[in-house]
Amino acid sequence: MNERPTRRNPEMEKYVEIRPVVVDGSPDAHNVILKVTNQHFTIGPFASDTKEEAEWVRDMLCVALARIAADTHQ
């Protein structure tokens, strides 16, 4: 995959993955996955309609993860 880094927190991308998924009516659908060690969690109940939308979700999740990490170090 040719993914672009997040706008503000690329160091958090190691915890987030984008995977294509088969969805009727959405040929470019993708899921965003939170991955921590051997655990994987799909973000949201529905797939993003496009990879671009999934990348935006990934970017915002990376920002949120960075905020959590910063808060735990205060």
C-alpha positions in Angstrom: 0.0 0.0 0.0 1.1 3.5 -0.8 -0.1 5.3 2.4 0.7 8.9 3.2 1.8 9.7 6.8 -0.6 11.3 9.1 -0.5 15.1 9.1 0.5 15.5 12.7 1.3 12.2 14.4 2.9 9.7 12.1 4.5 8.0 15.0 1.1 6.6 15.9 0.6 4.9 12.6 2.2 1.8 14.0 -1.0 1.3 15.9 -3.4 1.9 13.0 -3.9 0.0 9.8 -6.1 0.5 6.7 -7.5 -2.7 5.1 -9.6 -3.0 2.0 -12.9 -4.8 2.6 -15.6 -6.1 0.3 -18.9 -4.2 0.7 -21.8 -4.4 -1.7 -22.1 -1.0 -3.4 -18.8 0.4 -2.3 -16.0 -1.0 -4.5 -13.3 1.1 -2.7 -14.4 0.4 0.9 -11.8 0.2 3.6 -11.7 -0.5 7.3 -9.6 1.3 9.8 -8.1 -1.1 12.4 -6.6 -0.2 15.8 -3.8 -2.7 16.5 -2.0 -3.1 19.8 0.3 -6.1 20.1 -1.8 -9.1 19.2 -5.2 -7.3 19.5 -7.0 -5.8 16.6 -10.2 -3.6 16.7 -12.2 -2.3 13.8 -13.0 1.4 14.2 -16.6 2.1 13.7 -19.5 -0.2 12.8 -19.3 0.5 9.0 -16.4 0.6 6.5 -15.3 3.9 5.0 -16.7 4.1 1.4 -13.3 5.1 0.0 -9.6 4.7 0.9 -9.4 8.5 1.2 -12.1 8.5 3.9 -10.3 5.7 5.7 -7.1 7.7 5.6 -8.9 10.7 7.2 -10.2 8.4 10.0 -6.7 7.0 10.5 -5.3 10.5 10.7 -7.8 11.5 13.3 -7.3 8.3 15.3 -3.5 9.0 15.3 -4.1 12.5 16.7 -6.3 11.0 19.4 -3.8 8.3 20.3 -1.0 10.9 20.5 -3.2 13.0 22.9 -3.8 9.9 25.1 0.0 9.2 25.2 0.8 12.8 26.1 -1.8 12.8 28.8 -0.4 9.7 30.4 3.0 11.2 30.6 2.0 14.4 32.5 
